[in-house]
């Protein structure tokens, strides 16, 4: 017991000694703070990944995809924090090179250590997100190839297919929609409003079941894509939705 206390006291004294001889720079603090946040997001991503795998095993594809989406959200956040930490470390290194002061060099070293830890957390978070999406894809054959898209987006890890229905791969049954038509979201779990025609496009929010939408012309610079329709919400938002998940008013109501 005394050895344990002695060891703990020694570690504490060593930490205090470090604090008494080194004042944390702003950049060092920023890098350390971002590393902590990246680790928190990594833990959350791993928790969501575990949940996605459990729900996939239970046949709850929608629940599994929602959990996988959460995992990717946390992975993206971890990457942002890792980038922030690296920016702080780079700034600390620049200052150290300009001043050639030992204290600044120490701060730069600690900042880079935090940046490396943040990057490791971001990579672990992305791995968890990829595993979660893989579990969803495995539980619902055809989802990974929805709309002919690869499961991996260049430089972005595994793409999301939250909009894809179970057993997807075919074009929606209702091919008669045209600009001006009124439709309603028919997915009980809601529907993503995407910035472009594809599951890899930015998610602009989830439209609850029953949401009324108006079919529009494709926005300038965007081409139509089978299986996706451009829409406008009653509050003026515009984007694209998976056509499989909307019904023309008067049909299936």
C-alpha positions in Angstrom: 0.0 0.0 0.0 2.8 2.4 0.9 4.6 1.6 -2.3 1.5 2.5 -4.3 1.0 5.8 -2.4 4.7 6.6 -2.8 4.5 6.0 -6.5 1.4 8.1 -6.8 2.9 10.9 -4.8 6.1 10.7 -6.9 4.0 11.0 -10.1 2.0 13.9 -8.7 5.2 15.7 -7.6 6.7 15.1 -11.0 3.6 16.7 -12.7 3.8 19.7 -10.3 7.5 20.0 -11.1 6.7 20.1 -14.8 4.0 22.7 -14.1 6.4 24.9 -12.1 8.9 24.9 -14.9 6.7 25.1 -17.9 3.9 27.5 -18.7 1.4 26.1 -21.2 1.3 28.3 -24.3 -2.0 29.2 -26.0 -1.3 26.9 -28.9 -0.3 24.1 -26.7 -3.6 24.5 -24.7 -5.6 24.6 -28.0 -4.0 21.4 -29.2 -4.5 19.6 -25.9 -8.1 20.7 -25.8 -8.8 19.5 -29.3 -7.1 16.2 -28.5 -9.5 15.7 -25.6 -12.5 16.5 -27.8 -11.3 14.2 -30.5 -11.0 11.4 -28.0 -14.5 12.0 -26.7 -15.9 11.8 -30.3 -13.9 8.6 -30.8 -15.5 7.1 -27.7 -19.0 8.1 -28.9 -18.3 6.8 -32.4 -17.3 3.4 -31.0 -20.4 3.3 -28.9 -22.6 4.1 -31.9 -20.7 1.5 -33.9 -21.4 -1.1 -31.3 -25.1 -0.1 -31.3 -25.3 -0.3 -35.1 -23.8 -3.8 -35.1 -26.3 -4.9 -32.5 -29.3 -3.5 -34.3 -28.0 -5.0 -37.6 -27.9 -8.4 -36.0 -31.4 -7.9 -34.8 -32.6 -7.1 -38.3 -33.3 -3.4 -37.4 -31.8 -1.9 -40.5 -33.2 1.6 -40.0 -32.0 1.7 -36.4 -28.6 0.3 -37.4 -28.3 3.0 -40.1 -29.2 5.7 -37.7 -26.5 4.5 -35.3 -24.0 4.3 -38.2 -24.9 7.8 -39.1 -24.2 9.0 -35.6 -20.9 7.2 -35.7 -19.9 9.0 -38.9 -21.0 12.3 -37.4 -18.6 11.7 -34.4 -15.8 10.6 -36.7 -16.2 13.8 -38.8 -16.1 15.9 -35.6 -13.0 14.0 -34.4 -11.3 14.8 -37.7 -12.2 18.5 -37.4 -10.6 18.5 -33.9 -7.5 16.7 -35.1 -7.1 19.3 -37.9 -7.5 22.1 -35.3 -4.9 20.5 -33.1 -2.5 20.2 -36.0 -3.0 23.8 -36.9 -2.2 24.8 -33.3 0.9 22.6 -33.3 2.1 24.1 -36.6 1.7 27.6 -35.2 3.5 26.7 -32.0 6.4 25.3 -34.2 6.6 28.4 -36.2 6.8 30.5 -33.1 9.5 28.2 -31.7 11.6 28.5 -34.8 11.3 32.3 -34.8 12.1 32.8 -31.2 14.6 29.9 -30.7 13.6 29.9 -27.0 13.7 26.6 -25.2 10.3 27.2 -23.6 8.7 27.7 -27.0 10.3 24.6 -28.3 8.9 22.6 -25.4 5.4 24.0 -26.0 5.7 23.1 -29.7 6.7 19.6 -28.8 3.8 19.1 -26.4 1.4 20.7 -29.0 2.5 18.2 -31.6 2.1 15.3 -29.2 -1.5 16.4 -28.6 -2.0 16.7 -32.4 -0.7 13.2 -32.9 -3.1 11.9 -30.2 -6.0 13.7 -31.8 -5.2 12.3 -35.2 -5.0 8.8 -33.8 -8.4 9.3 -32.2 -9.9 10.5 -35.5 -8.6 7.5 -37.3 -10.0 5.2 -34.7 -13.4 7.0 -34.9 -13.4 6.6 -38.7 -12.6 2.9 -38.4 -15.6 2.6 -36.0 -17.9 4.4 -38.4 -16.7 2.3 -41.3 -17.4 -0.9 -39.3 -20.9 0.4 -38.4 -21.7 1.1 -42.1 -20.3 -2.3 -43.1 -22.6 -4.0 -40.6 -25.6 -2.1 -42.1 -24.6 -3.0 -45.6 -24.2 -6.7 -44.7 -27.7 -6.8 -43.1 -29.3 -5.2 -46.2 -27.9 -6.6 -49.5 -27.9 -4.1 -52.3 -27.7 -1.0 -50.0 -23.9 -0.5 -50.7 -24.6 -0.3 -54.4 -27.6 2.0 -54.2 -27.8 4.3 -57.2 -24.7 2.7 -58.5 -22.5 4.5 -56.1 -19.4 3.0 -54.5 -19.4 2.3 -50.8 -16.4 4.5 -50.5 -16.3 8.2 -51.4 -12.9 9.6 -52.5 -11.1 10.9 -49.4 -14.1 10.5 -47.2 -14.1 7.0 -46.0 -17.2 4.9 -46.4 -20.2 6.7 -47.9 -23.5 6.9 -46.1 -26.6 5.4 -47.5 -29.1 6.4 -44.8 -31.5 7.3 -47.6 -31.4 3.9 -49.2 -34.3 1.5 -48.6 -33.7 -2.1 -47.6 -33.2 -4.2 -50.7 -32.5 -1.1 -52.8 -30.9 -1.0 -56.2 -34.0 -0.7 -58.3 -35.4 2.6 -59.5 -38.5 3.9 -57.6 -41.8 2.6 -58.8 -43.3 6.1 -59.2 -41.6 7.6 -62.2 -44.3 10.1 -63.0 -43.3 12.9 -60.8 -42.7 16.3 -62.4 -42.0 19.9 -61.3 -45.0 21.3 -59.4 -46.2 18.0 -58.1 -47.0 17.8 -54.4 -45.6 14.8 -52.5 -45.4 13.6 -49.0 -42.6 11.8 -47.1 -43.8 8.2 -46.7 -40.8 6.9 -44.6 -41.8 6.3 -41.0 -38.3 7.1 -39.8 -38.1 10.3 -41.8 -36.1 11.2 -44.9 -32.8 13.1 -45.4 -32.8 16.3 -47.5 -29.6 16.2 -49.5 -27.7 19.0 -51.1 -27.3 17.0 -54.3 -28.8 13.9 -55.9 -27.0 11.1 -54.0 -26.5 9.7 -50.6 -22.9 11.0 -50.5 -24.2 14.6 -50.8 -24.3 16.8 -47.7 -27.3 16.1 -45.4 -29.2 19.3 -44.8 -31.6 17.8 -42.3 -34.2 15.1 -41.7 -37.7 15.6 -42.9 -40.3 13.9 -40.6 -42.8 11.4 -41.9 -45.8 13.2 -43.5 -43.8 16.3 -44.5 -45.3 17.9 -47.6 -42.9 18.8 -50.4 -43.1 20.3 -53.9 -41.2 18.8 -56.8 -39.0 21.5 -58.5 -36.7 21.8 -61.5 -33.1 20.7 -60.8 -31.1 23.7 -59.4 -28.7 25.4 -61.8 -25.5 23.4 -62.2 -27.1 20.1 -61.0 -28.2 17.3 -63.3 -31.1 15.0 -62.5 -30.3 11.5 -61.4 -32.5 8.4 -61.5 -33.9 7.7 -58.1 -33.6 11.2 -56.8 -35.9 14.2 -57.1 -35.3 17.9 -56.4 -37.8 19.3 -53.9 -38.7 22.4 -51.9 -40.2 22.5 -48.4 -43.0 24.7 -47.2 -40.5 26.9 -45.3 -38.4 27.5 -48.5 -35.6 24.9 -48.1 -34.5 23.2 -51.3 -32.6 20.0 -51.9 -32.9 16.4 -53.1 -34.6 13.3 -51.7 -34.7 9.7 -52.5 -37.8 9.2 -54.7 -38.5 5.9 -53.1 -39.5 7.6 -49.9 -42.1 10.1 -51.3 -45.6 9.6 -52.6 -47.6 11.9 -54.7 -50.5 13.3 -52.8 -53.5 11.2 -53.3 -51.5 8.0 -53.7 -50.9 5.7 -50.8 -52.5 8.1 -48.4 
